[in-house]
Amino acid sequence: MKFKRIFLAISIIMFIVAIGFVIYALNNPQASFPWNNTITYTIYAVYFIVMIVAFILSAVLRKRTN
């Protein structure tokens, strides 16, 4: 029961941070990372996958306890 809340909280916080990052990036187009785009896209993909997995785990654990 405790883990489902933790995973849900993590996924919601990650989603809010991602929205904040997108808003910041749209308002500051001159900002960039010091590495190439492949590394940047890989970081984005890993972040997105972790967020989705945390959300799915919270849903799966919720169904198991009910």
N, CA, C and O atoms as a Tripos MOL2 file, in Angstrom:
@<TRIPOS>MOLECULE
protein
  264   263    66     0     0
PROTEIN
NO_CHARGES

@<TRIPOS>ATOM
      1 N           0.8210   -1.1940    0.0000 N.3       1 MET1
      2 CA          0.0000    0.0000    0.0000 C.3       1 MET1
      3 C           0.8620    1.2540    0.0000 C.2       1 MET1
      4 O           0.5470    2.2360   -0.6720 O.2       1 MET1
      5 N           1.9330    1.2130    0.7470 N.am      2 LYS2
      6 CA          2.7950    2.3780    0.8160 C.3       2 LYS2
      7 C           3.5320    2.6120   -0.5050 C.2       2 LYS2
      8 O           3.7270    3.7530   -0.9240 O.2       2 LYS2
      9 N           3.9410    1.5110   -1.1580 N.am      3 PHE3
     10 CA          4.6880    1.6440   -2.4020 C.3       3 PHE3
     11 C           3.8420    2.2440   -3.5210 C.2       3 PHE3
     12 O           4.3640    2.9970   -4.3430 O.2       3 PHE3
     13 N           2.5660    1.9330   -3.5690 N.am      4 LYS4
     14 CA          1.7340    2.4850   -4.6400 C.3       4 LYS4
     15 C           1.6560    4.0070   -4.5230 C.2       4 LYS4
     16 O           1.6680    4.7110   -5.5330 O.2       4 LYS4
     17 N           1.5750    4.5100   -3.3000 N.am      5 ARG5
     18 CA          1.5490    5.9710   -3.1070 C.3       5 ARG5
     19 C           2.8990    6.5990   -3.4620 C.2       5 ARG5
     20 O           2.9580    7.6940   -4.0220 O.2       5 ARG5
     21 N           3.9700    5.8960   -3.1330 N.am      6 ILE6
     22 CA          5.3050    6.4140   -3.4590 C.3       6 ILE6
     23 C           5.4890    6.4910   -4.9690 C.2       6 ILE6
     24 O           5.9430    7.5120   -5.4880 O.2       6 ILE6
     25 N           5.1360    5.4080   -5.6870 N.am      7 PHE7
     26 CA          5.2710    5.4170   -7.1400 C.3       7 PHE7
     27 C           4.3690    6.4460   -7.7910 C.2       7 PHE7
     28 O           4.7650    7.0930   -8.7610 O.2       7 PHE7
     29 N           3.1690    6.6060   -7.2750 N.am      8 LEU8
     30 CA          2.2590    7.6100   -7.8180 C.3       8 LEU8
     31 C           2.8010    9.0110   -7.5810 C.2       8 LEU8
     32 O           2.7520    9.8550   -8.4760 O.2       8 LEU8
     33 N           3.3150    9.2670   -6.3860 N.am      9 ALA9
     34 CA          3.8850   10.5790   -6.0790 C.3       9 ALA9
     35 C           5.0950   10.8670   -6.9630 C.2       9 ALA9
     36 O           5.2510   11.9810   -7.4630 O.2       9 ALA9
     37 N           5.9420    9.8720   -7.1520 N.am     10 ILE10
     38 CA          7.1220   10.0540   -8.0050 C.3      10 ILE10
     39 C           6.7040   10.3800   -9.4310 C.2      10 ILE10
     40 O           7.2590   11.2920  -10.0440 O.2      10 ILE10
     41 N           5.7330    9.6470   -9.9670 N.am     11 SER11
     42 CA          5.3150    9.8900  -11.3500 C.3      11 SER11
     43 C           4.6490   11.2570  -11.4990 C.2      11 SER11
     44 O           4.8610   11.9370  -12.5030 O.2      11 SER11
     45 N           3.8600   11.6620  -10.5290 N.am     12 ILE12
     46 CA          3.2160   12.9840  -10.6090 C.3      12 ILE12
     47 C           4.2550   14.0930  -10.5090 C.2      12 ILE12
     48 O           4.1900   15.0670  -11.2590 O.2      12 ILE12
     49 N           5.2010   13.9620   -9.6030 N.am     13 ILE13
     50 CA          6.2560   14.9820   -9.4710 C.3      13 ILE13
     51 C           7.0970   15.0500  -10.7420 C.2      13 ILE13
     52 O           7.4330   16.1390  -11.2060 O.2      13 ILE13
     53 N           7.4360   13.8910  -11.3070 N.am     14 MET14
     54 CA          8.2110   13.8880  -12.5470 C.3      14 MET14
     55 C           7.4360   14.5400  -13.6830 C.2      14 MET14
     56 O           8.0230   15.2410  -14.5080 O.2      14 MET14
     57 N           6.1290   14.3190  -13.7370 N.am     15 PHE15
     58 CA          5.3040   14.9320  -14.7800 C.3      15 PHE15
     59 C           5.2650   16.4510  -14.6120 C.2      15 PHE15
     60 O           5.3650   17.1850  -15.5950 O.2      15 PHE15
     61 N           5.1210   16.9210  -13.3870 N.am     16 ILE16
     62 CA          5.0960   18.3660  -13.1310 C.3      16 ILE16
     63 C           6.4390   18.9950  -13.4810 C.2      16 ILE16
     64 O           6.4840   20.0760  -14.0690 O.2      16 ILE16
     65 N           7.5320   18.3270  -13.1250 N.am     17 VAL17
     66 CA          8.8670   18.8350  -13.4700 C.3      17 VAL17
     67 C           9.0410   18.8860  -14.9840 C.2      17 VAL17
     68 O           9.6160   19.8400  -15.5090 O.2      17 VAL17
     69 N           8.5500   17.8670  -15.6930 N.am     18 ALA18
     70 CA          8.6570   17.8510  -17.1500 C.3      18 ALA18
     71 C           7.8760   19.0050  -17.7700 C.2      18 ALA18
     72 O           8.3540   19.6430  -18.7070 O.2      18 ALA18
     73 N           6.6850   19.2760  -17.2580 N.am     19 ILE19
     74 CA          5.8940   20.4070  -17.7630 C.3      19 ILE19
     75 C           6.6300   21.7140  -17.5000 C.2      19 ILE19
     76 O           6.6950   22.5800  -18.3730 O.2      19 ILE19
     77 N           7.1860   21.8600  -16.2960 N.am     20 GLY20
     78 CA          7.9590   23.0660  -15.9780 C.3      20 GLY20
     79 C           9.1610   23.2340  -16.8920 C.2      20 GLY20
     80 O           9.4740   24.3470  -17.3150 O.2      20 GLY20
     81 N           9.8340   22.1340  -17.1990 N.am     21 PHE21
     82 CA         10.9870   22.1960  -18.0900 C.3      21 PHE21
     83 C          10.5740   22.6270  -19.4960 C.2      21 PHE21
     84 O          11.2470   23.4490  -20.1180 O.2      21 PHE21
     85 N           9.4850   22.0820  -19.9900 N.am     22 VAL22
     86 CA          9.0080   22.4530  -21.3290 C.3      22 VAL22
     87 C           8.6360   23.9320  -21.3660 C.2      22 VAL22
     88 O           8.9660   24.6250  -22.3290 O.2      22 VAL22
     89 N           7.9640   24.4170  -20.3460 N.am     23 ILE23
     90 CA          7.6060   25.8410  -20.2970 C.3      23 ILE23
     91 C           8.8620   26.6970  -20.2830 C.2      23 ILE23
     92 O           8.9410   27.6920  -21.0030 O.2      23 ILE23
     93 N           9.8500   26.3210  -19.4660 N.am     24 TYR24
     94 CA         11.1030   27.0680  -19.4200 C.3      24 TYR24
     95 C          11.8000   27.0400  -20.7830 C.2      24 TYR24
     96 O          12.2880   28.0650  -21.2590 O.2      24 TYR24
     97 N          11.8430   25.8550  -21.4080 N.am     25 ALA25
     98 CA         12.5250   25.7180  -22.6960 C.3      25 ALA25
     99 C          11.8440   26.5480  -23.7860 C.2      25 ALA25
    100 O          12.5200   27.1200  -24.6410 O.2      25 ALA25
    101 N          10.5260   26.6160  -23.7590 N.am     26 LEU26
    102 CA          9.8220   27.4110  -24.7650 C.3      26 LEU26
    103 C          10.0450   28.9010  -24.5680 C.2      26 LEU26
    104 O          10.0440   29.6590  -25.5380 O.2      26 LEU26
    105 N          10.2330   29.3270  -23.3330 N.am     27 ASN27
    106 CA         10.4550   30.7440  -23.0530 C.3      27 ASN27
    107 C          11.9180   31.1580  -23.1760 C.2      27 ASN27
    108 O          12.2180   32.3520  -23.2000 O.2      27 ASN27
    109 N          12.8320   30.1930  -23.2540 N.am     28 ASN28
    110 CA         14.2600   30.4840  -23.3620 C.3      28 ASN28
    111 C          14.8870   29.6530  -24.4770 C.2      28 ASN28
    112 O          15.6450   28.7240  -24.1980 O.2      28 ASN28
    113 N          14.5860   29.9680  -25.7290 N.am     29 PRO29
    114 CA         15.1050   29.1450  -26.8320 C.3      29 PRO29
    115 C          16.6210   29.2300  -27.0010 C.2      29 PRO29
    116 O          17.2060   28.3830  -27.6760 O.2      29 PRO29
    117 N          17.2610   30.2180  -26.4120 N.am     30 GLN30
    118 CA         18.7060   30.3660  -26.5520 C.3      30 GLN30
    119 C          19.4610   29.4270  -25.6230 C.2      30 GLN30
    120 O          20.6560   29.2070  -25.8220 O.2      30 GLN30
    121 N          18.7920   28.8620  -24.6020 N.am     31 ALA31
    122 CA         19.4450   27.9360  -23.6840 C.3      31 ALA31
    123 C          19.6850   26.5930  -24.3750 C.2      31 ALA31
    124 O          18.8620   26.1350  -25.1670 O.2      31 ALA31
    125 N          20.8160   25.9740  -24.0650 N.am     32 SER32
    126 CA         21.1240   24.6780  -24.6750 C.3      32 SER32
    127 C          22.0030   23.8700  -23.7400 C.2      32 SER32
    128 O          22.5030   24.3840  -22.7400 O.2      32 SER32
    129 N          22.1860   22.6100  -24.0710 N.am     33 PHE33
    130 CA         23.0520   21.7280  -23.3100 C.3      33 PHE33
    131 C          24.4180   21.6840  -23.9940 C.2      33 PHE33
    132 O          24.5120   21.8960  -25.2030 O.2      33 PHE33
    133 N          25.4770   21.4090  -23.2280 N.am     34 PRO34
    134 CA         26.8230   21.4140  -23.8240 C.3      34 PRO34
    135 C          27.1690   20.1480  -24.6110 C.2      34 PRO34
    136 O          28.3020   20.0150  -25.0740 O.2      34 PRO34
    137 N          26.2410   19.2290  -24.7730 N.am     35 TRP35
    138 CA         26.5080   18.0120  -25.5120 C.3      35 TRP35
    139 C          25.5970   17.9240  -26.7210 C.2      35 TRP35
    140 O          24.7470   18.7920  -26.9200 O.2      35 TRP35
    141 N          25.7640   16.8810  -27.5370 N.am     36 ASN36
    142 CA         24.9850   16.7910  -28.7700 C.3      36 ASN36
    143 C          23.5490   16.3230  -28.4990 C.2      36 ASN36
    144 O          23.2210   15.9120  -27.3860 O.2      36 ASN36
    145 N          22.7200   16.3890  -29.5060 N.am     37 ASN37
    146 CA         21.2950   16.0900  -29.3500 C.3      37 ASN37
    147 C          21.0140   14.6220  -29.0470 C.2      37 ASN37
    148 O          20.0100   14.3220  -28.4020 O.2      37 ASN37
    149 N          21.8530   13.7100  -29.4840 N.am     38 THR38
    150 CA         21.6310   12.2970  -29.2100 C.3      38 THR38
    151 C          21.6210   12.0260  -27.7080 C.2      38 THR38
    152 O          20.7650   11.2910  -27.2180 O.2      38 THR38
    153 N          22.5470   12.6040  -26.9900 N.am     39 ILE39
    154 CA         22.5930   12.4420  -25.5340 C.3      39 ILE39
    155 C          21.3660   13.0850  -24.8990 C.2      39 ILE39
    156 O          20.7690   12.5160  -23.9860 O.2      39 ILE39
    157 N          20.9930   14.2560  -25.3740 N.am     40 THR40
    158 CA         19.8230   14.9490  -24.8420 C.3      40 THR40
    159 C          18.5610   14.1240  -25.0510 C.2      40 THR40
    160 O          17.7630   13.9760  -24.1260 O.2      40 THR40
    161 N          18.3700   13.5920  -26.2350 N.am     41 TYR41
    162 CA         17.1740   12.7910  -26.5200 C.3      41 TYR41
    163 C          17.1740   11.4890  -25.7130 C.2      41 TYR41
    164 O          16.1140   11.0080  -25.3130 O.2      41 TYR41
    165 N          18.3550   10.9220  -25.4740 N.am     42 THR42
    166 CA         18.4460    9.7240  -24.6500 C.3      42 THR42
    167 C          18.0300   10.0190  -23.2090 C.2      42 THR42
    168 O          17.3170    9.2320  -22.5880 O.2      42 THR42
    169 N          18.4760   11.1450  -22.6910 N.am     43 ILE43
    170 CA         18.0770   11.5510  -21.3340 C.3      43 ILE43
    171 C          16.5730   11.7650  -21.2690 C.2      43 ILE43
    172 O          15.9250   11.3340  -20.3150 O.2      43 ILE43
    173 N          16.0150   12.4250  -22.2700 N.am     44 TYR44
    174 CA         14.5570   12.6290  -22.3100 C.3      44 TYR44
    175 C          13.8090   11.3010  -22.3390 C.2      44 TYR44
    176 O          12.8090   11.1360  -21.6410 O.2      44 TYR44
    177 N          14.2880   10.3580  -23.1400 N.am     45 ALA45
    178 CA         13.6190    9.0600  -23.2630 C.3      45 ALA45
    179 C          13.6720    8.2770  -21.9520 C.2      45 ALA45
    180 O          12.6700    7.6920  -21.5390 O.2      45 ALA45
    181 N          14.8240    8.2640  -21.3030 N.am     46 VAL46
    182 CA         14.9580    7.5630  -20.0270 C.3      46 VAL46
    183 C          14.0440    8.1940  -18.9790 C.2      46 VAL46
    184 O          13.3830    7.4800  -18.2250 O.2      46 VAL46
    185 N          14.0020    9.5090  -18.9270 N.am     47 TYR47
    186 CA         13.1300   10.2230  -17.9930 C.3      47 TYR47
    187 C          11.6700    9.8510  -18.2350 C.2      47 TYR47
    188 O          10.9340    9.5560  -17.2940 O.2      47 TYR47
    189 N          11.2610    9.8660  -19.4870 N.am     48 PHE48
    190 CA          9.8760    9.5390  -19.8380 C.3      48 PHE48
    191 C           9.5450    8.0910  -19.4790 C.2      48 PHE48
    192 O           8.4690    7.8180  -18.9480 O.2      48 PHE48
    193 N          10.4500    7.1720  -19.7590 N.am     49 ILE49
    194 CA         10.2200    5.7530  -19.4620 C.3      49 ILE49
    195 C          10.1110    5.5340  -17.9510 C.2      49 ILE49
    196 O           9.2270    4.8070  -17.4980 O.2      49 ILE49
    197 N          10.9970    6.1520  -17.1690 N.am     50 VAL50
    198 CA         10.9310    6.0070  -15.7100 C.3      50 VAL50
    199 C           9.6140    6.5610  -15.1780 C.2      50 VAL50
    200 O           9.0040    5.9680  -14.2880 O.2      50 VAL50
    201 N           9.1720    7.6990  -15.7220 N.am     51 MET51
    202 CA          7.9120    8.2980  -15.2830 C.3      51 MET51
    203 C           6.7480    7.3660  -15.5910 C.2      51 MET51
    204 O           5.8900    7.1560  -14.7330 O.2      51 MET51
    205 N           6.6990    6.8110  -16.7810 N.am     52 ILE52
    206 CA          5.6120    5.9070  -17.1690 C.3      52 ILE52
    207 C           5.6450    4.6280  -16.3320 C.2      52 ILE52
    208 O           4.5970    4.1530  -15.8940 O.2      52 ILE52
    209 N           6.8290    4.0670  -16.1050 N.am     53 VAL53
    210 CA          6.9420    2.8410  -15.3060 C.3      53 VAL53
    211 C           6.4760    3.0940  -13.8730 C.2      53 VAL53
    212 O           5.7860    2.2540  -13.2960 O.2      53 VAL53
    213 N           6.8380    4.2270  -13.2950 N.am     54 ALA54
    214 CA          6.3820    4.5450  -11.9330 C.3      54 ALA54
    215 C           4.8650    4.6700  -11.8870 C.2      54 ALA54
    216 O           4.2340    4.2140  -10.9330 O.2      54 ALA54
    217 N           4.2780    5.2800  -12.9020 N.am     55 PHE55
    218 CA          2.8210    5.4010  -12.9440 C.3      55 PHE55
    219 C           2.1590    4.0340  -13.0930 C.2      55 PHE55
    220 O           1.1710    3.7480  -12.4180 O.2      55 PHE55
    221 N           2.6930    3.1940  -13.9690 N.am     56 ILE56
    222 CA          2.1340    1.8570  -14.1680 C.3      56 ILE56
    223 C           2.2750    1.0140  -12.8980 C.2      56 ILE56
    224 O           1.3480    0.2930  -12.5290 O.2      56 ILE56
    225 N           3.4260    1.1020  -12.2300 N.am     57 LEU57
    226 CA          3.6020    0.3560  -10.9850 C.3      57 LEU57
    227 C           2.6090    0.7870   -9.9210 C.2      57 LEU57
    228 O           2.1070   -0.0470   -9.1670 O.2      57 LEU57
    229 N           2.3220    2.0760   -9.8500 N.am     58 SER58
    230 CA          1.3350    2.5270   -8.8660 C.3      58 SER58
    231 C          -0.0430    1.9680   -9.1860 C.2      58 SER58
    232 O          -0.7940    1.6230   -8.2740 O.2      58 SER58
    233 N          -0.3880    1.8720  -10.4650 N.am     59 ALA59
    234 CA         -1.6870    1.3170  -10.8570 C.3      59 ALA59
    235 C          -1.7430   -0.1870  -10.6060 C.2      59 ALA59
    236 O          -2.7590   -0.6970  -10.1350 O.2      59 ALA59
    237 N          -0.6640   -0.9000  -10.9150 N.am     60 VAL60
    238 CA         -0.6200   -2.3520  -10.7120 C.3      60 VAL60
    239 C          -0.6910   -2.6770   -9.2210 C.2      60 VAL60
    240 O          -1.4280   -3.5750   -8.8140 O.2      60 VAL60
    241 N           0.0680   -1.9530   -8.4150 N.am     61 LEU61
    242 CA          0.0390   -2.2120   -6.9800 C.3      61 LEU61
    243 C          -1.3050   -1.8550   -6.3680 C.2      61 LEU61
    244 O          -1.7290   -2.4780   -5.3950 O.2      61 LEU61
    245 N          -1.9780   -0.8580   -6.9290 N.am     62 ARG62
    246 CA         -3.2980   -0.4910   -6.4450 C.3      62 ARG62
    247 C          -4.2940   -1.6120   -6.7200 C.2      62 ARG62
    248 O          -5.1350   -1.9150   -5.8740 O.2      62 ARG62
    249 N          -4.2060   -2.2250   -7.8920 N.am     63 LYS63
    250 CA         -5.1210   -3.3130   -8.2480 C.3      63 LYS63
    251 C          -4.8560   -4.5650   -7.4180 C.2      63 LYS63
    252 O          -5.7910   -5.2890   -7.0770 O.2      63 LYS63
    253 N          -3.6040   -4.8230   -7.0930 N.am     64 ARG64
    254 CA         -3.2640   -6.0120   -6.3090 C.3      64 ARG64
    255 C          -3.7760   -5.9130   -4.8770 C.2      64 ARG64
    256 O          -4.1580   -6.9260   -4.2910 O.2      64 ARG64
    257 N          -3.7910   -4.7230   -4.3070 N.am     65 THR65
    258 CA         -4.2120   -4.5780   -2.9130 C.3      65 THR65
    259 C          -5.7250   -4.5460   -2.7770 C.2      65 THR65
    260 O          -6.2500   -4.7720   -1.6860 O.2      65 THR65
    261 N          -6.4310   -4.2700   -3.8610 N.am     66 ASN66
    262 CA         -7.9000   -4.2270   -3.7960 C.3      66 ASN66
    263 C          -8.5210   -5.5660   -4.0200 C.2      66 ASN66
    264 O          -9.7450   -5.6900   -3.9950 O.2      66 ASN66
@<TRIPOS>BOND
     1     1     2 1
     2     2     3 1
     3     3     4 2
     4     3     5 am
     5     5     6 1
     6     6     7 1
     7     7     8 2
     8     7     9 am
     9     9    10 1
    10    10    11 1
    11    11    12 2
    12    11    13 am
    13    13    14 1
    14    14    15 1
    15    15    16 2
    16    15    17 am
    17    17    18 1
    18    18    19 1
    19    19    20 2
    20    19    21 am
    21    21    22 1
    22    22    23 1
    23    23    24 2
    24    23    25 am
    25    25    26 1
    26    26    27 1
    27    27    28 2
    28    27    29 am
    29    29    30 1
    30    30    31 1
    31    31    32 2
    32    31    33 am
    33    33    34 1
    34    34    35 1
    35    35    36 2
    36    35    37 am
    37    37    38 1
    38    38    39 1
    39    39    40 2
    40    39    41 am
    41    41    42 1
    42    42    43 1
    43    43    44 2
    44    43    45 am
    45    45    46 1
    46    46    47 1
    47    47    48 2
    48    47    49 am
    49    49    50 1
    50    50    51 1
    51    51    52 2
    52    51    53 am
    53    53    54 1
    54    54    55 1
    55    55    56 2
    56    55    57 am
    57    57    58 1
    58    58    59 1
    59    59    60 2
    60    59    61 am
    61    61    62 1
    62    62    63 1
    63    63    64 2
    64    63    65 am
    65    65    66 1
    66    66    67 1
    67    67    68 2
    68    67    69 am
    69    69    70 1
    70    70    71 1
    71    71    72 2
    72    71    73 am
    73    73    74 1
    74    74    75 1
    75    75    76 2
    76    75    77 am
    77    77    78 1
    78    78    79 1
    79    79    80 2
    80    79    81 am
    81    81    82 1
    82    82    83 1
    83    83    84 2
    84    83    85 am
    85    85    86 1
    86    86    87 1
    87    87    88 2
    88    87    89 am
    89    89    90 1
    90    90    91 1
    91    91    92 2
    92    91    93 am
    93    93    94 1
    94    94    95 1
    95    95    96 2
    96    95    97 am
    97    97    98 1
    98    98    99 1
    99    99   100 2
   100    99   101 am
   101   101   102 1
   102   102   103 1
   103   103   104 2
   104   103   105 am
   105   105   106 1
   106   106   107 1
   107   107   108 2
   108   107   109 am
   109   109   110 1
   110   110   111 1
   111   111   112 2
   112   111   113 am
   113   113   114 1
   114   114   115 1
   115   115   116 2
   116   115   117 am
   117   117   118 1
   118   118   119 1
   119   119   120 2
   120   119   121 am
   121   121   122 1
   122   122   123 1
   123   123   124 2
   124   123   125 am
   125   125   126 1
   126   126   127 1
   127   127   128 2
   128   127   129 am
   129   129   130 1
   130   130   131 1
   131   131   132 2
   132   131   133 am
   133   133   134 1
   134   134   135 1
   135   135   136 2
   136   135   137 am
   137   137   138 1
   138   138   139 1
   139   139   140 2
   140   139   141 am
   141   141   142 1
   142   142   143 1
   143   143   144 2
   144   143   145 am
   145   145   146 1
   146   146   147 1
   147   147   148 2
   148   147   149 am
   149   149   150 1
   150   150   151 1
   151   151   152 2
   152   151   153 am
   153   153   154 1
   154   154   155 1
   155   155   156 2
   156   155   157 am
   157   157   158 1
   158   158   159 1
   159   159   160 2
   160   159   161 am
   161   161   162 1
   162   162   163 1
   163   163   164 2
   164   163   165 am
   165   165   166 1
   166   166   167 1
   167   167   168 2
   168   167   169 am
   169   169   170 1
   170   170   171 1
   171   171   172 2
   172   171   173 am
   173   173   174 1
   174   174   175 1
   175   175   176 2
   176   175   177 am
   177   177   178 1
   178   178   179 1
   179   179   180 2
   180   179   181 am
   181   181   182 1
   182   182   183 1
   183   183   184 2
   184   183   185 am
   185   185   186 1
   186   186   187 1
   187   187   188 2
   188   187   189 am
   189   189   190 1
   190   190   191 1
   191   191   192 2
   192   191   193 am
   193   193   194 1
   194   194   195 1
   195   195   196 2
   196   195   197 am
   197   197   198 1
   198   198   199 1
   199   199   200 2
   200   199   201 am
   201   201   202 1
   202   202   203 1
   203   203   204 2
   204   203   205 am
   205   205   206 1
   206   206   207 1
   207   207   208 2
   208   207   209 am
   209   209   210 1
   210   210   211 1
   211   211   212 2
   212   211   213 am
   213   213   214 1
   214   214   215 1
   215   215   216 2
   216   215   217 am
   217   217   218 1
   218   218   219 1
   219   219   220 2
   220   219   221 am
   221   221   222 1
   222   222   223 1
   223   223   224 2
   224   223   225 am
   225   225   226 1
   226   226   227 1
   227   227   228 2
   228   227   229 am
   229   229   230 1
   230   230   231 1
   231   231   232 2
   232   231   233 am
   233   233   234 1
   234   234   235 1
   235   235   236 2
   236   235   237 am
   237   237   238 1
   238   238   239 1
   239   239   240 2
   240   239   241 am
   241   241   242 1
   242   242   243 1
   243   243   244 2
   244   243   245 am
   245   245   246 1
   246   246   247 1
   247   247   248 2
   248   247   249 am
   249   249   250 1
   250   250   251 1
   251   251   252 2
   252   251   253 am
   253   253   254 1
   254   254   255 1
   255   255   256 2
   256   255   257 am
   257   257   258 1
   258   258   259 1
   259   259   260 2
   260   259   261 am
   261   261   262 1
   262   262   263 1
   263   263   264 2
@<TRIPOS>SUBSTRUCTURE
     1 MET1         2 RESIDUE 1 A MET
     2 LYS2         6 RESIDUE 1 A LYS
     3 PHE3        10 RESIDUE 1 A PHE
     4 LYS4        14 RESIDUE 1 A LYS
     5 ARG5        18 RESIDUE 1 A ARG
     6 ILE6        22 RESIDUE 1 A ILE
     7 PHE7        26 RESIDUE 1 A PHE
     8 LEU8        30 RESIDUE 1 A LEU
     9 ALA9        34 RESIDUE 1 A ALA
    10 ILE10       38 RESIDUE 1 A ILE
    11 SER11       42 RESIDUE 1 A SER
    12 ILE12       46 RESIDUE 1 A ILE
    13 ILE13       50 RESIDUE 1 A ILE
    14 MET14       54 RESIDUE 1 A MET
    15 PHE15       58 RESIDUE 1 A PHE
    16 ILE16       62 RESIDUE 1 A ILE
    17 VAL17       66 RESIDUE 1 A VAL
    18 ALA18       70 RESIDUE 1 A ALA
    19 ILE19       74 RESIDUE 1 A ILE
    20 GLY20       78 RESIDUE 1 A GLY
    21 PHE21       82 RESIDUE 1 A PHE
    22 VAL22       86 RESIDUE 1 A VAL
    23 ILE23       90 RESIDUE 1 A ILE
    24 TYR24       94 RESIDUE 1 A TYR
    25 ALA25       98 RESIDUE 1 A ALA
    26 LEU26      102 RESIDUE 1 A LEU
    27 ASN27      106 RESIDUE 1 A ASN
    28 ASN28      110 RESIDUE 1 A ASN
    29 PRO29      114 RESIDUE 1 A PRO
    30 GLN30      118 RESIDUE 1 A GLN
    31 ALA31      122 RESIDUE 1 A ALA
    32 SER32      126 RESIDUE 1 A SER
    33 PHE33      130 RESIDUE 1 A PHE
    34 PRO34      134 RESIDUE 1 A PRO
    35 TRP35      138 RESIDUE 1 A TRP
    36 ASN36      142 RESIDUE 1 A ASN
    37 ASN37      146 RESIDUE 1 A ASN
    38 THR38      150 RESIDUE 1 A THR
    39 ILE39      154 RESIDUE 1 A ILE
    40 THR40      158 RESIDUE 1 A THR
    41 TYR41      162 RESIDUE 1 A TYR
    42 THR42      166 RESIDUE 1 A THR
    43 ILE43      170 RESIDUE 1 A ILE
    44 TYR44      174 RESIDUE 1 A TYR
    45 ALA45      178 RESIDUE 1 A ALA
    46 VAL46      182 RESIDUE 1 A VAL
    47 TYR47      186 RESIDUE 1 A TYR
    48 PHE48      190 RESIDUE 1 A PHE
    49 ILE49      194 RESIDUE 1 A ILE
    50 VAL50      198 RESIDUE 1 A VAL
    51 MET51      202 RESIDUE 1 A MET
    52 ILE52      206 RESIDUE 1 A ILE
    53 VAL53      210 RESIDUE 1 A VAL
    54 ALA54      214 RESIDUE 1 A ALA
    55 PHE55      218 RESIDUE 1 A PHE
    56 ILE56      222 RESIDUE 1 A ILE
    57 LEU57      226 RESIDUE 1 A LEU
    58 SER58      230 RESIDUE 1 A SER
    59 ALA59      234 RESIDUE 1 A ALA
    60 VAL60      238 RESIDUE 1 A VAL
    61 LEU61      242 RESIDUE 1 A LEU
    62 ARG62      246 RESIDUE 1 A ARG
    63 LYS63      250 RESIDUE 1 A LYS
    64 ARG64      254 RESIDUE 1 A ARG
    65 THR65      258 RESIDUE 1 A THR
    66 ASN66      262 RESIDUE 1 A ASN
